[in-house]
Amino acid sequence: MTALTHLLLEAEPALPMTIVGWGVLLVSLLIAVVWLAFLYR
């Protein structure tokens, strides 16, 4: 394991995983709604 990967694993994540998870969920739901609206227009 290189020093860079060790440093990256030791560092705290910039955003809490709950915020990241909810953000991904909301973005994917938005993409799905936009895609369905485009498909069925």
Residue pairs with C-beta under 8 A, 6 or more apart in sequence:
13 20
